[in-house]
Amino acid sequence: MARLLLHVIPQDGLGGAEIAARRAAVAEPDRLTVLTLAGPLAGPPLPNIKAPGALHPFSPLAAFRAGRMARNYPVAVFSLWKSALAMLACALLAPRTRRVLFLHSDRRVHLSDTMATWLGARLAHEIWADSRNTLDGLAGLAPTGTPGRVISFLLENRAGMVRTTPRPRFIYWGRLNPLKRLDRVVDLFARIARNRPDARLTLIGPDAGSEAALKAQTEGLGLTDKVAFTGALDMTAITELAADHDIFLQLSEQEGAAMSLIEAMQLGLVPVVTPVGEMPAYVDPGVSGLIYRDEAQAAAEIGVLLDNPALFAAISAAAVDHWAGGRLYQDDVIAAALDLAAREV
């Protein structure tokens, strides 16, 4: 079926929603089109990845274009709260198109987010989410009876490398954003580095509001020679760097699917994560990773792993095994869209 799905995103970038949408567009060029409402494209232009060049996702012109484009697709998906005006335009201009609200976070961060999500949930024939927690976070906002489903955020099947000789080499990749709580990561690393002079930490990702503070924190703790900031890298470069690291730290305040965690586990890194979003569904404490409760507890448990190669190897292997044979994002999205297009609403 040609022209099955129009996926509307506010802006292109390095977030999980944007990366996944682009990956699906590459995998399904005949059935899926991505429309970026505002700003330039962050990646290579493709015939099925389009941008009207608006300055803001709430541009009436961008919303009008989205609504007009949606007439050509059985299903239109709207990611994130900034797509709300485009979703309203779709309801007015393409009433026969099935509308999906696609959420990527388990909580609302401000009033505009809450109001836009409330509107989107009432316009939606179906609600998709990157995690069960994200769906549960809609309590009180979505009308009773609106169908919901969780979409897999596994982008590709990667060949993992089980770590058998643990070293205090820590890594993170993703946006350097306050919600990622990389200040916690630096503090935890500092505690471990006091007793392990060979400890190293690599932070990969574009600055999204935290880099200056993190560099000041690192300097204040006397860790400048132990902490590396690489900036944004593509997945090939990340994989090469990750091969020389053993532990992945993601101590976020909030999460959805946590795409970088999925990638890290596939690569055999032992994850240490906070119990937010979908991360507790992936990380079984002491089996496929560690759960961060507080700094002292996490440092102690990491120390035990670093001193026990057999246990460390078993957890690394379990992390890889967790994702073996998983359903890919693009397959899940296409299957969900076909199901919605065929169903009476």
GIKA-V611086 format. One line per field, one symbol per residue. ss: DSSP state (H for helix, E for strand, C for the rest). phi: phi as a letter, one per 20 degrees, with the letter a starting at -180 (. if undefined). psi: psi as a letter, one per 30 degrees, with the letter a starting at -180 (. if undefined). Layout:
BEGIN
ss=???
phi=???
psi=???
END
This chain:
BEGIN
ss=CCCCEEEEEEECCCCHHHHHHHHHHHHCCCCEEEEEEECCCCCCCECCEEEEEECCCCCHHHHHHHHHHHCCCCEEEEECHHHHHHHHHHHHHCCCCEEEEEECCCCCCCHHHHHHHHHHHHHCCEEEECCHHHHHCCCCCCCCCCEEEECCCECCCCCCCCCCCCCCEEEEECCECHHHCHHHHHHHHHHHHCCCCCCEEEEECCECCCHHHHHHHHHHCCCCCCEEEEECCCHHHHHHHHCCCCEEEECCCCCCCCHHHHHHHHCCCEEEEECCCCHHHHCCECCCEEEECCHHHHHHHHHHHHCCHHHHHHHHHHHHHHCCCCCEHHHHHHHHHHHHHHCCC
phi=.elecddecfberdfffffffffffffcfedccddefcmffecffcgdccbfmfebfefgfffffffffffecfccdcemffeffffffffeecfeffdceddcbebeeaffgffffgfffeeefbddbeaffffffegndeffnffcbedfdeeaedeecfedcfcfddbbcqfedgfflfffgffffgfffgdcfefbcdddqffcocffffffffffemdgeddddemfcefffffffffdcccddcdffbbdfmfffgfffgenfeecceeclefffedegmdcqcdedbffffffffgfffecgffgfffgfffffgdfmfffgffffffffffffeefc
psi=kliekkjkkellagleeeeeeeeeeefifffkkkjkelllkfakklfgjlkfglfkfgkeeeeeeeeeeffgkekkkjklffgeeeeeeeeefiffkkkkkjkgkglkfleeeeeeeeeeeffkflkllfleeeeffgkfekkkfkkllkkkgjeljljljkkfiklijklkkakikeffhfeeeeeeeeeefegifgkkkkjkllkhffeeeeeeeeefghgeffkkjfakllfeeeeeeffglfkkkjhlellcfieeeeeeeefgkjkjllilbfeffejjkfegakkjeleeeeeeeeeeefgieeeeeeeeeeeefegkglkleeeeeeeeeeeeefkk.
END
